[in-house]
Amino acid sequence: MRNDIKARRAELRWSQAELGAALGVSRQTVIAIENDRYDPSLPLAFRIARQFGVPIEEIFTPEGEELAGEG
């Protein structure tokens, strides 16, 4: 599963710690998700999407598919 959380977070000038606190997870969890080392649970993925105010499929895409807005 790929995501564009890092780019979205940077646009809003949020630190990894700030995003983690808003989501109820650690900064290390945010880092792992951003670097595609950890796929979040479905409830966490929905919280992430809500935090950015977009549908979940705008943030997460299966491997091999382009991220929304690219290409």
PDB file of N, H, CA, C and O in Angstrom:
ATOM      1  N   MET A   1       0.835  -1.166   0.000  1.00  0.00           N
ATOM      2  CA  MET A   1       0.000   0.000   0.000  1.00  0.00           C
ATOM      3  C   MET A   1       0.888   1.240   0.000  1.00  0.00           C
ATOM      4  O   MET A   1       1.784   1.368   0.834  1.00  0.00           O
ATOM      5  N   ARG A   2       0.641   2.136  -0.920  1.00  0.00           N
ATOM      6  H   ARG A   2      -0.087   2.033  -1.597  1.00  0.00           H
ATOM      7  CA  ARG A   2       1.402   3.387  -0.998  1.00  0.00           C
ATOM      8  C   ARG A   2       0.540   4.525  -0.485  1.00  0.00           C
ATOM      9  O   ARG A   2      -0.687   4.434  -0.471  1.00  0.00           O
ATOM     10  N   ASN A   3       1.197   5.603  -0.061  1.00  0.00           N
ATOM     11  H   ASN A   3       2.194   5.678  -0.072  1.00  0.00           H
ATOM     12  CA  ASN A   3       0.446   6.753   0.428  1.00  0.00           C
ATOM     13  C   ASN A   3       1.219   8.032   0.157  1.00  0.00           C
ATOM     14  O   ASN A   3       2.412   8.004  -0.145  1.00  0.00           O
ATOM     15  N   ASP A   4       0.509   9.165   0.273  1.00  0.00           N
ATOM     16  H   ASP A   4      -0.460   9.187   0.518  1.00  0.00           H
ATOM     17  CA  ASP A   4       1.164  10.461   0.096  1.00  0.00           C
ATOM     18  C   ASP A   4       1.044  11.325   1.356  1.00  0.00           C
ATOM     19  O   ASP A   4       0.943  12.550   1.281  1.00  0.00           O
ATOM     20  N   ILE A   5       1.057  10.664   2.501  1.00  0.00           N
ATOM     21  H   ILE A   5       1.139   9.669   2.562  1.00  0.00           H
ATOM     22  CA  ILE A   5       0.910  11.362   3.776  1.00  0.00           C
ATOM     23  C   ILE A   5       2.037  12.366   3.989  1.00  0.00           C
ATOM     24  O   ILE A   5       1.791  13.483   4.445  1.00  0.00           O
ATOM     25  N   LYS A   6       3.253  11.988   3.670  1.00  0.00           N
ATOM     26  H   LYS A   6       3.453  11.081   3.300  1.00  0.00           H
ATOM     27  CA  LYS A   6       4.393  12.869   3.900  1.00  0.00           C
ATOM     28  C   LYS A   6       4.223  14.196   3.153  1.00  0.00           C
ATOM     29  O   LYS A   6       4.447  15.263   3.726  1.00  0.00           O
ATOM     30  N   ALA A   7       3.833  14.132   1.890  1.00  0.00           N
ATOM     31  H   ALA A   7       3.651  13.266   1.425  1.00  0.00           H
ATOM     32  CA  ALA A   7       3.646  15.347   1.090  1.00  0.00           C
ATOM     33  C   ALA A   7       2.493  16.185   1.631  1.00  0.00           C
ATOM     34  O   ALA A   7       2.603  17.407   1.723  1.00  0.00           O
ATOM     35  N   ARG A   8       1.388  15.533   1.988  1.00  0.00           N
ATOM     36  H   ARG A   8       1.299  14.540   1.914  1.00  0.00           H
ATOM     37  CA  ARG A   8       0.236  16.269   2.530  1.00  0.00           C
ATOM     38  C   ARG A   8       0.595  16.927   3.859  1.00  0.00           C
ATOM     39  O   ARG A   8       0.224  18.073   4.112  1.00  0.00           O
ATOM     40  N   ARG A   9       1.308  16.206   4.693  1.00  0.00           N
ATOM     41  H   ARG A   9       1.609  15.275   4.488  1.00  0.00           H
ATOM     42  CA  ARG A   9       1.715  16.739   5.993  1.00  0.00           C
ATOM     43  C   ARG A   9       2.640  17.935   5.804  1.00  0.00           C
ATOM     44  O   ARG A   9       2.508  18.938   6.507  1.00  0.00           O
ATOM     45  N   ALA A  10       3.568  17.839   4.869  1.00  0.00           N
ATOM     46  H   ALA A  10       3.676  17.025   4.299  1.00  0.00           H
ATOM     47  CA  ALA A  10       4.510  18.927   4.605  1.00  0.00           C
ATOM     48  C   ALA A  10       3.780  20.171   4.094  1.00  0.00           C
ATOM     49  O   ALA A  10       4.124  21.288   4.477  1.00  0.00           O
ATOM     50  N   GLU A  11       2.780  19.988   3.237  1.00  0.00           N
ATOM     51  H   GLU A  11       2.500  19.079   2.926  1.00  0.00           H
ATOM     52  CA  GLU A  11       2.002  21.120   2.729  1.00  0.00           C
ATOM     53  C   GLU A  11       1.353  21.906   3.866  1.00  0.00           C
ATOM     54  O   GLU A  11       1.249  23.131   3.809  1.00  0.00           O
ATOM     55  N   LEU A  12       0.923  21.192   4.885  1.00  0.00           N
ATOM     56  H   LEU A  12       1.007  20.197   4.932  1.00  0.00           H
ATOM     57  CA  LEU A  12       0.259  21.820   6.024  1.00  0.00           C
ATOM     58  C   LEU A  12       1.236  22.245   7.121  1.00  0.00           C
ATOM     59  O   LEU A  12       0.840  22.828   8.131  1.00  0.00           O
ATOM     60  N   ARG A  13       2.525  21.942   6.904  1.00  0.00           N
ATOM     61  H   ARG A  13       2.846  21.469   6.084  1.00  0.00           H
ATOM     62  CA  ARG A  13       3.595  22.284   7.857  1.00  0.00           C
ATOM     63  C   ARG A  13       3.385  21.652   9.222  1.00  0.00           C
ATOM     64  O   ARG A  13       3.662  22.262  10.255  1.00  0.00           O
ATOM     65  N   TRP A  14       2.894  20.423   9.213  1.00  0.00           N
ATOM     66  H   TRP A  14       2.669  19.927   8.374  1.00  0.00           H
ATOM     67  CA  TRP A  14       2.728  19.654  10.442  1.00  0.00           C
ATOM     68  C   TRP A  14       3.965  18.791  10.633  1.00  0.00           C
ATOM     69  O   TRP A  14       4.495  18.235   9.671  1.00  0.00           O
ATOM     70  N   SER A  15       4.416  18.682  11.855  1.00  0.00           N
ATOM     71  H   SER A  15       3.985  19.134  12.636  1.00  0.00           H
ATOM     72  CA  SER A  15       5.506  17.755  12.142  1.00  0.00           C
ATOM     73  C   SER A  15       4.933  16.339  12.247  1.00  0.00           C
ATOM     74  O   SER A  15       3.723  16.147  12.369  1.00  0.00           O
ATOM     75  N   GLN A  16       5.818  15.370  12.198  1.00  0.00           N
ATOM     76  H   GLN A  16       6.801  15.526  12.099  1.00  0.00           H
ATOM     77  CA  GLN A  16       5.365  13.988  12.373  1.00  0.00           C
ATOM     78  C   GLN A  16       4.763  13.802  13.756  1.00  0.00           C
ATOM     79  O   GLN A  16       3.791  13.065  13.921  1.00  0.00           O
ATOM     80  N   ALA A  17       5.334  14.463  14.744  1.00  0.00           N
ATOM     81  H   ALA A  17       6.124  15.062  14.610  1.00  0.00           H
ATOM     82  CA  ALA A  17       4.817  14.367  16.107  1.00  0.00           C
ATOM     83  C   ALA A  17       3.429  14.989  16.216  1.00  0.00           C
ATOM     84  O   ALA A  17       2.560  14.448  16.900  1.00  0.00           O
ATOM     85  N   GLU A  18       3.214  16.121  15.545  1.00  0.00           N
ATOM     86  H   GLU A  18       3.920  16.560  14.989  1.00  0.00           H
ATOM     87  CA  GLU A  18       1.899  16.771  15.577  1.00  0.00           C
ATOM     88  C   GLU A  18       0.834  15.890  14.935  1.00  0.00           C
ATOM     89  O   GLU A  18      -0.266  15.746  15.470  1.00  0.00           O
ATOM     90  N   LEU A  19       1.162  15.303  13.792  1.00  0.00           N
ATOM     91  H   LEU A  19       2.055  15.419  13.357  1.00  0.00           H
ATOM     92  CA  LEU A  19       0.207  14.417  13.133  1.00  0.00           C
ATOM     93  C   LEU A  19      -0.056  13.202  13.999  1.00  0.00           C
ATOM     94  O   LEU A  19      -1.207  12.801  14.169  1.00  0.00           O
ATOM     95  N   GLY A  20       0.982  12.617  14.545  1.00  0.00           N
ATOM     96  H   GLY A  20       1.918  12.943  14.408  1.00  0.00           H
ATOM     97  CA  GLY A  20       0.818  11.460  15.419  1.00  0.00           C
ATOM     98  C   GLY A  20      -0.090  11.772  16.595  1.00  0.00           C
ATOM     99  O   GLY A  20      -0.966  10.973  16.926  1.00  0.00           O
ATOM    100  N   ALA A  21       0.106  12.927  17.238  1.00  0.00           N
ATOM    101  H   ALA A  21       0.818  13.576  16.969  1.00  0.00           H
ATOM    102  CA  ALA A  21      -0.725  13.315  18.376  1.00  0.00           C
ATOM    103  C   ALA A  21      -2.185  13.474  17.951  1.00  0.00           C
ATOM    104  O   ALA A  21      -3.090  13.053  18.671  1.00  0.00           O
ATOM    105  N   ALA A  22      -2.414  14.076  16.791  1.00  0.00           N
ATOM    106  H   ALA A  22      -1.679  14.418  16.206  1.00  0.00           H
ATOM    107  CA  ALA A  22      -3.780  14.264  16.299  1.00  0.00           C
ATOM    108  C   ALA A  22      -4.459  12.929  16.002  1.00  0.00           C
ATOM    109  O   ALA A  22      -5.676  12.799  16.131  1.00  0.00           O
ATOM    110  N   LEU A  23      -3.659  11.939  15.601  1.00  0.00           N
ATOM    111  H   LEU A  23      -2.670  12.044  15.496  1.00  0.00           H
ATOM    112  CA  LEU A  23      -4.202  10.625  15.243  1.00  0.00           C
ATOM    113  C   LEU A  23      -4.224   9.654  16.418  1.00  0.00           C
ATOM    114  O   LEU A  23      -4.861   8.603  16.347  1.00  0.00           O
ATOM    115  N   GLY A  24      -3.526  10.007  17.502  1.00  0.00           N
ATOM    116  H   GLY A  24      -3.008  10.860  17.560  1.00  0.00           H
ATOM    117  CA  GLY A  24      -3.449   9.110  18.652  1.00  0.00           C
ATOM    118  C   GLY A  24      -2.435   7.998  18.475  1.00  0.00           C
ATOM    119  O   GLY A  24      -2.588   6.911  19.034  1.00  0.00           O
ATOM    120  N   VAL A  25      -1.386   8.275  17.686  1.00  0.00           N
ATOM    121  H   VAL A  25      -1.262   9.157  17.232  1.00  0.00           H
ATOM    122  CA  VAL A  25      -0.308   7.292  17.478  1.00  0.00           C
ATOM    123  C   VAL A  25       1.025   7.982  17.719  1.00  0.00           C
ATOM    124  O   VAL A  25       1.074   9.205  17.851  1.00  0.00           O
ATOM    125  N   SER A  26       2.097   7.219  17.779  1.00  0.00           N
ATOM    126  H   SER A  26       2.057   6.226  17.673  1.00  0.00           H
ATOM    127  CA  SER A  26       3.425   7.783  18.005  1.00  0.00           C
ATOM    128  C   SER A  26       4.001   8.389  16.723  1.00  0.00           C
ATOM    129  O   SER A  26       3.548   8.099  15.615  1.00  0.00           O
ATOM    130  N   ARG A  27       4.999   9.229  16.910  1.00  0.00           N
ATOM    131  H   ARG A  27       5.367   9.465  17.809  1.00  0.00           H
ATOM    132  CA  ARG A  27       5.735   9.790  15.772  1.00  0.00           C
ATOM    133  C   ARG A  27       6.376   8.665  14.969  1.00  0.00           C
ATOM    134  O   ARG A  27       6.439   8.731  13.741  1.00  0.00           O
ATOM    135  N   GLN A  28       6.851   7.631  15.662  1.00  0.00           N
ATOM    136  H   GLN A  28       6.800   7.577  16.660  1.00  0.00           H
ATOM    137  CA  GLN A  28       7.478   6.499  14.974  1.00  0.00           C
ATOM    138  C   GLN A  28       6.477   5.783  14.063  1.00  0.00           C
ATOM    139  O   GLN A  28       6.844   5.300  12.992  1.00  0.00           O
ATOM    140  N   THR A  29       5.219   5.718  14.488  1.00  0.00           N
ATOM    141  H   THR A  29       4.921   6.110  15.358  1.00  0.00           H
ATOM    142  CA  THR A  29       4.190   5.099  13.640  1.00  0.00           C
ATOM    143  C   THR A  29       3.979   5.927  12.389  1.00  0.00           C
ATOM    144  O   THR A  29       3.869   5.378  11.293  1.00  0.00           O
ATOM    145  N   VAL A  30       3.921   7.247  12.537  1.00  0.00           N
ATOM    146  H   VAL A  30       4.011   7.693  13.428  1.00  0.00           H
ATOM    147  CA  VAL A  30       3.771   8.126  11.371  1.00  0.00           C
ATOM    148  C   VAL A  30       4.947   7.933  10.416  1.00  0.00           C
ATOM    149  O   VAL A  30       4.753   7.833   9.204  1.00  0.00           O
ATOM    150  N   ILE A  31       6.154   7.879  10.951  1.00  0.00           N
ATOM    151  H   ILE A  31       6.312   7.960  11.935  1.00  0.00           H
ATOM    152  CA  ILE A  31       7.340   7.669  10.117  1.00  0.00           C
ATOM    153  C   ILE A  31       7.235   6.352   9.348  1.00  0.00           C
ATOM    154  O   ILE A  31       7.502   6.315   8.147  1.00  0.00           O
ATOM    155  N   ALA A  32       6.852   5.280  10.025  1.00  0.00           N
ATOM    156  H   ALA A  32       6.636   5.310  11.001  1.00  0.00           H
ATOM    157  CA  ALA A  32       6.747   3.966   9.385  1.00  0.00           C
ATOM    158  C   ALA A  32       5.691   3.965   8.288  1.00  0.00           C
ATOM    159  O   ALA A  32       5.900   3.374   7.228  1.00  0.00           O
ATOM    160  N   ILE A  33       4.557   4.623   8.532  1.00  0.00           N
ATOM    161  H   ILE A  33       4.387   5.103   9.392  1.00  0.00           H
ATOM    162  CA  ILE A  33       3.502   4.688   7.509  1.00  0.00           C
ATOM    163  C   ILE A  33       3.987   5.505   6.315  1.00  0.00           C
ATOM    164  O   ILE A  33       3.817   5.088   5.169  1.00  0.00           O
ATOM    165  N   GLU A  34       4.590   6.664   6.573  1.00  0.00           N
ATOM    166  H   GLU A  34       4.729   7.002   7.504  1.00  0.00           H
ATOM    167  CA  GLU A  34       5.075   7.515   5.483  1.00  0.00           C
ATOM    168  C   GLU A  34       6.099   6.805   4.613  1.00  0.00           C
ATOM    169  O   GLU A  34       6.146   7.022   3.402  1.00  0.00           O
ATOM    170  N   ASN A  35       6.914   5.965   5.218  1.00  0.00           N
ATOM    171  H   ASN A  35       6.877   5.789   6.202  1.00  0.00           H
ATOM    172  CA  ASN A  35       7.975   5.274   4.478  1.00  0.00           C
ATOM    173  C   ASN A  35       7.551   3.903   3.952  1.00  0.00           C
ATOM    174  O   ASN A  35       8.387   3.096   3.545  1.00  0.00           O
ATOM    175  N   ASP A  36       6.242   3.653   3.966  1.00  0.00           N
ATOM    176  H   ASP A  36       5.563   4.308   4.297  1.00  0.00           H
ATOM    177  CA  ASP A  36       5.681   2.392   3.439  1.00  0.00           C
ATOM    178  C   ASP A  36       6.248   1.163   4.127  1.00  0.00           C
ATOM    179  O   ASP A  36       6.334   0.099   3.513  1.00  0.00           O
ATOM    180  N   ARG A  37       6.638   1.288   5.399  1.00  0.00           N
ATOM    181  H   ARG A  37       6.567   2.152   5.898  1.00  0.00           H
ATOM    182  CA  ARG A  37       7.111   0.145   6.164  1.00  0.00           C
ATOM    183  C   ARG A  37       5.995  -0.452   7.020  1.00  0.00           C
ATOM    184  O   ARG A  37       6.156  -1.525   7.602  1.00  0.00           O
ATOM    185  N   TYR A  38       4.871   0.247   7.092  1.00  0.00           N
ATOM    186  H   TYR A  38       4.740   1.119   6.619  1.00  0.00           H
ATOM    187  CA  TYR A  38       3.757  -0.203   7.935  1.00  0.00           C
ATOM    188  C   TYR A  38       2.455   0.236   7.292  1.00  0.00           C
ATOM    189  O   TYR A  38       2.281   1.415   6.983  1.00  0.00           O
ATOM    190  N   ASP A  39       1.544  -0.696   7.089  1.00  0.00           N
ATOM    191  H   ASP A  39       1.685  -1.654   7.340  1.00  0.00           H
ATOM    192  CA  ASP A  39       0.207  -0.375   6.596  1.00  0.00           C
ATOM    193  C   ASP A  39      -0.697  -0.174   7.806  1.00  0.00           C
ATOM    194  O   ASP A  39      -0.815  -1.065   8.647  1.00  0.00           O
ATOM    195  N   PRO A  40      -1.337   0.995   7.900  1.00  0.00           N
ATOM    196  CA  PRO A  40      -2.190   1.247   9.057  1.00  0.00           C
ATOM    197  C   PRO A  40      -3.426   0.365   9.048  1.00  0.00           C
ATOM    198  O   PRO A  40      -3.848  -0.131   8.003  1.00  0.00           O
ATOM    199  N   SER A  41      -4.000   0.179  10.233  1.00  0.00           N
ATOM    200  H   SER A  41      -3.657   0.582  11.082  1.00  0.00           H
ATOM    201  CA  SER A  41      -5.279  -0.524  10.320  1.00  0.00           C
ATOM    202  C   SER A  41      -6.326   0.295   9.579  1.00  0.00           C
ATOM    203  O   SER A  41      -6.121   1.481   9.319  1.00  0.00           O
ATOM    204  N   LEU A  42      -7.431  -0.323   9.242  1.00  0.00           N
ATOM    205  H   LEU A  42      -7.598  -1.286   9.453  1.00  0.00           H
ATOM    206  CA  LEU A  42      -8.495   0.389   8.544  1.00  0.00           C
ATOM    207  C   LEU A  42      -9.024   1.567   9.369  1.00  0.00           C
ATOM    208  O   LEU A  42      -9.205   2.652   8.815  1.00  0.00           O
ATOM    209  N   PRO A  43      -9.282   1.392  10.683  1.00  0.00           N
ATOM    210  CA  PRO A  43      -9.727   2.558  11.458  1.00  0.00           C
ATOM    211  C   PRO A  43      -8.709   3.700  11.457  1.00  0.00           C
ATOM    212  O   PRO A  43      -9.094   4.867  11.383  1.00  0.00           O
ATOM    213  N   LEU A  44      -7.414   3.377  11.539  1.00  0.00           N
ATOM    214  H   LEU A  44      -7.101   2.429  11.599  1.00  0.00           H
ATOM    215  CA  LEU A  44      -6.398   4.420  11.507  1.00  0.00           C
ATOM    216  C   LEU A  44      -6.340   5.071  10.134  1.00  0.00           C
ATOM    217  O   LEU A  44      -6.181   6.289  10.041  1.00  0.00           O
ATOM    218  N   ALA A  45      -6.463   4.301   9.081  1.00  0.00           N
ATOM    219  H   ALA A  45      -6.593   3.312   9.156  1.00  0.00           H
ATOM    220  CA  ALA A  45      -6.462   4.862   7.732  1.00  0.00           C
ATOM    221  C   ALA A  45      -7.620   5.849   7.561  1.00  0.00           C
ATOM    222  O   ALA A  45      -7.453   6.897   6.937  1.00  0.00           O
ATOM    223  N   PHE A  46      -8.781   5.523   8.106  1.00  0.00           N
ATOM    224  H   PHE A  46      -8.917   4.672   8.613  1.00  0.00           H
ATOM    225  CA  PHE A  46      -9.916   6.452   8.038  1.00  0.00           C
ATOM    226  C   PHE A  46      -9.647   7.706   8.863  1.00  0.00           C
ATOM    227  O   PHE A  46     -10.022   8.802   8.448  1.00  0.00           O
ATOM    228  N   ARG A  47      -9.000   7.568  10.032  1.00  0.00           N
ATOM    229  H   ARG A  47      -8.695   6.677  10.369  1.00  0.00           H
ATOM    230  CA  ARG A  47      -8.664   8.750  10.846  1.00  0.00           C
ATOM    231  C   ARG A  47      -7.687   9.650  10.092  1.00  0.00           C
ATOM    232  O   ARG A  47      -7.802  10.875  10.136  1.00  0.00           O
ATOM    233  N   ILE A  48      -6.731   9.040   9.405  1.00  0.00           N
ATOM    234  H   ILE A  48      -6.638   8.045   9.370  1.00  0.00           H
ATOM    235  CA  ILE A  48      -5.768   9.813   8.617  1.00  0.00           C
ATOM    236  C   ILE A  48      -6.497  10.595   7.529  1.00  0.00           C
ATOM    237  O   ILE A  48      -6.262  11.791   7.356  1.00  0.00           O
ATOM    238  N   ALA A  49      -7.370   9.927   6.804  1.00  0.00           N
ATOM    239  H   ALA A  49      -7.561   8.955   6.945  1.00  0.00           H
ATOM    240  CA  ALA A  49      -8.123  10.592   5.739  1.00  0.00           C
ATOM    241  C   ALA A  49      -8.959  11.742   6.296  1.00  0.00           C
ATOM    242  O   ALA A  49      -8.993  12.827   5.716  1.00  0.00           O
ATOM    243  N   ARG A  50      -9.629  11.504   7.418  1.00  0.00           N
ATOM    244  H   ARG A  50      -9.601  10.622   7.889  1.00  0.00           H
ATOM    245  CA  ARG A  50     -10.427  12.569   8.041  1.00  0.00           C
ATOM    246  C   ARG A  50      -9.548  13.742   8.458  1.00  0.00           C
ATOM    247  O   ARG A  50      -9.939  14.899   8.308  1.00  0.00           O
ATOM    248  N   GLN A  51      -8.373  13.447   8.977  1.00  0.00           N
ATOM    249  H   GLN A  51      -8.054  12.507   9.099  1.00  0.00           H
ATOM    250  CA  GLN A  51      -7.455  14.506   9.418  1.00  0.00           C
ATOM    251  C   GLN A  51      -7.099  15.430   8.255  1.00  0.00           C
ATOM    252  O   GLN A  51      -6.961  16.639   8.436  1.00  0.00           O
ATOM    253  N   PHE A  52      -6.951  14.855   7.064  1.00  0.00           N
ATOM    254  H   PHE A  52      -7.064  13.872   6.917  1.00  0.00           H
ATOM    255  CA  PHE A  52      -6.618  15.650   5.882  1.00  0.00           C
ATOM    256  C   PHE A  52      -7.847  16.120   5.116  1.00  0.00           C
ATOM    257  O   PHE A  52      -7.729  16.880   4.155  1.00  0.00           O
ATOM    258  N   GLY A  53      -9.022  15.672   5.536  1.00  0.00           N
ATOM    259  H   GLY A  53      -9.118  15.054   6.317  1.00  0.00           H
ATOM    260  CA  GLY A  53     -10.262  16.129   4.914  1.00  0.00           C
ATOM    261  C   GLY A  53     -10.489  15.617   3.510  1.00  0.00           C
ATOM    262  O   GLY A  53     -11.079  16.305   2.677  1.00  0.00           O
ATOM    263  N   VAL A  54     -10.020  14.402   3.244  1.00  0.00           N
ATOM    264  H   VAL A  54      -9.541  13.843   3.921  1.00  0.00           H
ATOM    265  CA  VAL A  54     -10.178  13.814   1.912  1.00  0.00           C
ATOM    266  C   VAL A  54     -10.640  12.361   2.039  1.00  0.00           C
ATOM    267  O   VAL A  54     -10.499  11.761   3.105  1.00  0.00           O
ATOM    268  N   PRO A  55     -11.191  11.789   0.964  1.00  0.00           N
ATOM    269  CA  PRO A  55     -11.542  10.367   0.990  1.00  0.00           C
ATOM    270  C   PRO A  55     -10.285   9.502   1.136  1.00  0.00           C
ATOM    271  O   PRO A  55      -9.202   9.882   0.693  1.00  0.00           O
ATOM    272  N   ILE A  56     -10.445   8.366   1.748  1.00  0.00           N
ATOM    273  H   ILE A  56     -11.325   8.058   2.108  1.00  0.00           H
ATOM    274  CA  ILE A  56      -9.315   7.468   2.021  1.00  0.00           C
ATOM    275  C   ILE A  56      -8.553   7.086   0.751  1.00  0.00           C
ATOM    276  O   ILE A  56      -7.330   6.946   0.776  1.00  0.00           O
ATOM    277  N   GLU A  57      -9.282   6.916  -0.366  1.00  0.00           N
ATOM    278  H   GLU A  57     -10.275   7.029  -0.386  1.00  0.00           H
ATOM    279  CA  GLU A  57      -8.610   6.493  -1.599  1.00  0.00           C
ATOM    280  C   GLU A  57      -7.755   7.602  -2.220  1.00  0.00           C
ATOM    281  O   GLU A  57      -6.984   7.332  -3.141  1.00  0.00           O
ATOM    282  N   GLU A  58      -7.874   8.832  -1.739  1.00  0.00           N
ATOM    283  H   GLU A  58      -8.500   9.051  -0.991  1.00  0.00           H
ATOM    284  CA  GLU A  58      -6.983   9.896  -2.216  1.00  0.00           C
ATOM    285  C   GLU A  58      -5.622   9.832  -1.533  1.00  0.00           C
ATOM    286  O   GLU A  58      -4.651  10.405  -2.025  1.00  0.00           O
ATOM    287  N   ILE A  59      -5.550   9.142  -0.409  1.00  0.00           N
ATOM    288  H   ILE A  59      -6.340   8.676  -0.009  1.00  0.00           H
ATOM    289  CA  ILE A  59      -4.290   9.034   0.325  1.00  0.00           C
ATOM    290  C   ILE A  59      -3.616   7.692   0.098  1.00  0.00           C
ATOM    291  O   ILE A  59      -2.400   7.632  -0.087  1.00  0.00           O
ATOM    292  N   PHE A  60      -4.388   6.618   0.109  1.00  0.00           N
ATOM    293  H   PHE A  60      -5.376   6.666   0.259  1.00  0.00           H
ATOM    294  CA  PHE A  60      -3.834   5.269   0.011  1.00  0.00           C
ATOM    295  C   PHE A  60      -4.177   4.639  -1.330  1.00  0.00           C
ATOM    296  O   PHE A  60      -5.321   4.694  -1.782  1.00  0.00           O
ATOM    297  N   THR A  61      -3.163   4.034  -1.967  1.00  0.00           N
ATOM    298  H   THR A  61      -2.234   3.989  -1.600  1.00  0.00           H
ATOM    299  CA  THR A  61      -3.370   3.309  -3.213  1.00  0.00           C
ATOM    300  C   THR A  61      -2.610   1.991  -3.157  1.00  0.00           C
ATOM    301  O   THR A  61      -1.548   1.917  -2.540  1.00  0.00           O
ATOM    302  N   PRO A  62      -3.141   0.949  -3.796  1.00  0.00           N
ATOM    303  CA  PRO A  62      -2.417  -0.322  -3.830  1.00  0.00           C
ATOM    304  C   PRO A  62      -1.086  -0.161  -4.575  1.00  0.00           C
ATOM    305  O   PRO A  62      -0.959   0.690  -5.455  1.00  0.00           O
ATOM    306  N   GLU A  63      -0.113  -0.974  -4.217  1.00  0.00           N
ATOM    307  H   GLU A  63      -0.217  -1.665  -3.502  1.00  0.00           H
ATOM    308  CA  GLU A  63       1.176  -0.967  -4.908  1.00  0.00           C
ATOM    309  C   GLU A  63       0.946  -1.121  -6.416  1.00  0.00           C
ATOM    310  O   GLU A  63       0.080  -1.882  -6.847  1.00  0.00           O
ATOM    311  N   GLY A  64       1.720  -0.401  -7.195  1.00  0.00           N
ATOM    312  H   GLY A  64       2.424   0.217  -6.845  1.00  0.00           H
ATOM    313  CA  GLY A  64       1.633  -0.523  -8.641  1.00  0.00           C
ATOM    314  C   GLY A  64       0.660   0.441  -9.282  1.00  0.00           C
ATOM    315  O   GLY A  64       0.666   0.590 -10.504  1.00  0.00           O
ATOM    316  N   GLU A  65      -0.178   1.103  -8.497  1.00  0.00           N
ATOM    317  H   GLU A  65      -0.183   0.982  -7.504  1.00  0.00           H
ATOM    318  CA  GLU A  65      -1.092   2.101  -9.026  1.00  0.00           C
ATOM    319  C   GLU A  65      -0.553   3.469  -8.676  1.00  0.00           C
ATOM    320  O   GLU A  65       0.103   3.638  -7.648  1.00  0.00           O
ATOM    321  N   GLU A  66      -0.827   4.462  -9.534  1.00  0.00           N
ATOM    322  H   GLU A  66      -1.360   4.325 -10.369  1.00  0.00           H
ATOM    323  CA  GLU A  66      -0.354   5.814  -9.274  1.00  0.00           C
ATOM    324  C   GLU A  66      -1.116   6.441  -8.124  1.00  0.00           C
ATOM    325  O   GLU A  66      -2.295   6.151  -7.921  1.00  0.00           O
ATOM    326  N   LEU A  67      -0.441   7.306  -7.366  1.00  0.00           N
ATOM    327  H   LEU A  67       0.517   7.542  -7.531  1.00  0.00           H
ATOM    328  CA  LEU A  67      -1.102   8.080  -6.331  1.00  0.00           C
ATOM    329  C   LEU A  67      -1.959   9.154  -6.979  1.00  0.00           C
ATOM    330  O   LEU A  67      -1.636   9.634  -8.065  1.00  0.00           O
ATOM    331  N   ALA A  68      -3.036   9.531  -6.329  1.00  0.00           N
ATOM    332  H   ALA A  68      -3.298   9.141  -5.446  1.00  0.00           H
ATOM    333  CA  ALA A  68      -3.913  10.579  -6.834  1.00  0.00           C
ATOM    334  C   ALA A  68      -3.099  11.845  -7.107  1.00  0.00           C
ATOM    335  O   ALA A  68      -2.279  12.256  -6.285  1.00  0.00           O
ATOM    336  N   GLY A  69      -3.333  12.451  -8.261  1.00  0.00           N
ATOM    337  H   GLY A  69      -3.999  12.117  -8.928  1.00  0.00           H
ATOM    338  CA  GLY A  69      -2.664  13.692  -8.577  1.00  0.00           C
ATOM    339  C   GLY A  69      -1.318  13.542  -9.262  1.00  0.00           C
ATOM    340  O   GLY A  69      -0.735  14.540  -9.684  1.00  0.00           O
ATOM    341  N   GLU A  70      -0.809  12.324  -9.386  1.00  0.00           N
ATOM    342  H   GLU A  70      -1.283  11.513  -9.043  1.00  0.00           H
ATOM    343  CA  GLU A  70       0.468  12.126 -10.067  1.00  0.00           C
ATOM    344  C   GLU A  70       0.230  11.634 -11.490  1.00  0.00           C
ATOM    345  O   GLU A  70      -0.794  11.025 -11.801  1.00  0.00           O
ATOM    346  N   GLY A  71       1.202  11.918 -12.334  1.00  0.00           N
ATOM    347  H   GLY A  71       2.033  12.413 -12.081  1.00  0.00           H
ATOM    348  CA  GLY A  71       1.188  11.370 -13.674  1.00  0.00           C
ATOM    349  C   GLY A  71       0.371  12.134 -14.578  1.00  0.00           C
ATOM    350  O   GLY A  71       0.263  11.789 -15.755  1.00  0.00           O
TER     351      GLY A  71
END
